[in-house]
Amino acid sequence: MSIKQRLLAGSALTAIALLAAGCASDGAAEPAASEPASSSTSAATAADVAPGSRVAVSLEGEVAVLDAATLQIIETFPTEDFTRVNAVGDGRNVFVTTSEGFQVLDTAEPALTDTLFPADAAGHVVRHAGKTVLFSDGWGETTILDTDALIESNGALPEIQQYEAPDAHHGVSIVLSDGTLVTSVGTTDSRSGAIALEPHDDHYHELTSSNECPAIHGEGTAAGEVAIFGCENGALMFKDGEFIKLSAPDEFGRMGNAYVSEESPIAIGDYKNDPDYEGYLLNNIAVIDTEAETYDVVNLGDVEFTWRGAGRGPDGLFYMLATDGSIHEFDPATSEFTGEVFPVIGEWEGPDDWQTPHPGMITVGDIAYVVDVENQRLVSVDLTTGEIITEGEELSSFPNEVAVNL
């Protein structure tokens, strides 16, 4: 499996050369182009901002940059009707996912730059061990860049590496600290598992694989660099160089997202055991102990949340924004609620479609940023005290996704 290592430039913006996908063939690496063609013209001169000081919010036809402390609007930029936002991980930039690919939003300028990583059906963004990894579902293509590459290139398209899966699929990839690429395996019709690949000169060498993760989705990395993927019947771990399947207690037990802390060996997964349920509210979670290699399901009683309203916080605790409008605190070590409940917004109902704006939350250290759809604003909460820090100003439309310039 060959590796492409290159600078995106010139015609590469409209016609990326794809990688040879056959496991038996090793292709030559393409030399780097001499001049990057697309950049933010003022990225190099804009003042830097502190990591965590800016918030990007996707709105209807816009993306807004807010001051994280005041939650006031700094600037808005027109974009497509529905976009997603993900931190690059360099303390400055955010990827805005559009129909063309991953577009760079410079939160320091701020500016929605013309720097674009082309992708068909741009999907997951994963940050780990100094690498930021993008996945194109339509091409089955993994794009790998140094997390600080956009800073070092002054906003220009930097050198990247790419791997193309044998078949396009809705997938996800991660690069571990030793360079191992762990990526999903599937087709446009189904997904079956994952493969671990070792980079060697101009090609990838297969280390191991697993076909025991139907409908593989999502990724998280727990303590000890254990990578966890959700399956339709449990979870798949990549640990100490091998895949380990953890089975759900139900015949259908879908885990779609992993909520992790890299300081904790315990991962939390959202959990659904009714294949006919068409809603998005959840009231079960999977508790995965990566050291003991156990997978348990905990019923949350009256607490219901969506995958967009959960995250890890202080001391590795797990937080959920429930339909009662409060943040509930859960201790993964004991598999029990702590009893701490932080009221934030009004009661709400689950969405009809996952893209529909609905209350959600992201956690950044000790702070939670809550999407208050009813009042078209964000609210920040101190997770150590439960106190509301700031109630933001009204936005132009219902806020959807949120990312902080980590």
Sequence and secondary structure as in RCSB ss.txt:
>XXXX:A:sequence
MSIKQRLLAGSALTAIALLAAGCASDGAAEPAASEPASSSTSAATAADVAPGSRVAVSLEGEVAVLDAATLQIIE
TFPTEDFTRVNAVGDGRNVFVTTSEGFQVLDTAEPALTDTLFPADAAGHVVRHAGKTVLFSDGWGETTILDTDAL
IESNGALPEIQQYEAPDAHHGVSIVLSDGTLVTSVGTTDSRSGAIALEPHDDHYHELTSSNECPAIHGEGTAAGE
VAIFGCENGALMFKDGEFIKLSAPDEFGRMGNAYVSEESPIAIGDYKNDPDYEGYLLNNIAVIDTEAETYDVVNL
GDVEFTWRGAGRGPDGLFYMLATDGSIHEFDPATSEFTGEVFPVIGEWEGPDDWQTPHPGMITVGDIAYVVDVEN
QRLVSVDLTTGEIITEGEELSSFPNEVAVNL
>XXXX:A:secstr
 B EEEE  GGGGT        TT         SS     TTTTTS    TTSEEEEEETTEEEEEETTT  EEE
EEE  SS EEEE SSSSEEEEEETTEEEEEETTTTEEEEEEEE SSEEEEEEETTEEEEEETTTTEEEEEETTHH
HHTTTS  EEEEEE SS  S  EEE TTS EEEEEE SS EEEEEEEEEETTEEEEEEEE   TT EEEEEEGGG
EEEEEETBEEEEEETTEEEEEE SSSSBB   EE  TT SEEEEE B  TT     B EEEEEETTTTEEEEEE 
TT  B TTBEEE GGG EEEE TTSEEEEEETTTTEEEEEEEE S      SSTTS    EEEETTEEEEEETTT
TEEEEEETTT  EEEE    SS    EEE  
